Amino acid sequence: MPERPAAAAIVGGQKRAIAQALNLIEDRRSAAQADIASLLAELRDARGAGIGHRVGLTGPPGVGKSTLTSALARELRARGRTVGVVAVDPSSVRSGGALLGDRARMSFDPADAGLFVRSLATAGEAGGLAYAAPASVEVLAAAYEVVLVETTGVGQTETDVEYVVDTVTLVIQPGSGDVLQFIKAGIMEIPDVLVVNKGDHGRLAERAAADLTGALDSLRGVGMADAGEGWRVPVCITSARDRVGIDRLADLLDAHRTGLGEQGLRTRRGRGAVAWGLDLFRRQHGDHGVGALGGHAALRGALQALVERGADPVTAARTLSERYLSKLRRDGD
């Protein structure tokens, strides 16, 4: 089983310790779960839950998310911010590991102590994220000021990223027809910032931005946009290739984080923690386990109570797993 590093070494930005922690988190064996839960709890105690702005970059394959993530990371480093990157890649059909397609499009200085990039394999997961993504984000957020989470690419219903990050950035490209599809699917309800990448396409990019703005206005008209924190979703045109608009994107991300405030941040992260805990429980016990503990609503309520008392999602899911197994034993008597 991978070695569990010291939380202080992770918070101190020691890359070897961070890599060890991420290796541990990707271990799905039940024997590793207690170590993972202990590590996450130690990180919260050592650094605090409010540190590390988590930013998700999602959108259809081919819109330039990897190049945009790379450009954004460079912009943030130029501003003196430390940056962790979680790049979720498709899996190899032979080894099950990440194909590293995203990292191949990112060129960073490996000697930069203020930057860490990790690829995660989806292993067939839907939703654009990997099994280990939430815990990996927690680790990197303890060590770095900003964590960028690049998903493998969403379709019309895959919105898991909103439960992992503080700020969701939806990226589209000009002339793709994605806007109409996203309006029909409801994905336009989750982003905090909308980006039209490949702005070097000129009028096509401007048209796509106008379509997005019109779509947002329509959603606002029926109460389905900008809900919750009083934030009006902006539309930003970028060209990651030409490094155009990246500074404005970084400003918008900072503005959203500031606008959330500490209470808004706690609310978002609490909601994400409950979703993560529910996912962990369902992976282990399936729908039968959910039903045995009263259904989804009851399970979410129980997870919410545990999270509010300070439990991390892994520990909360383990607690409910013990309740479920205890119930099975009682029913079998």
BELMOFEN-V972719 format. One record per helix or strand of 2 or more residues. SS is the DSSP state (@ for helix, = for strand). FROM is the first residue (numbers start at 0). LEN is the number of residues. If there is no record, write none. Layout:
ss={SS | SS}
from={FROM | FROM}
len={LEN | LEN}
//
This chain:
ss={@ | @ | @ | = | @ | = | @ | = | @ | = | @ | = | @ | @ | = | @ | @ | = | @ | @ | @}
from={6 | 14 | 29 | 52 | 64 | 82 | 100 | 114 | 132 | 145 | 159 | 166 | 177 | 186 | 192 | 198 | 202 | 233 | 245 | 295 | 312}
len={5 | 11 | 18 | 6 | 14 | 7 | 4 | 7 | 11 | 5 | 4 | 7 | 8 | 3 | 5 | 3 | 19 | 4 | 47 | 13 | 20}
//
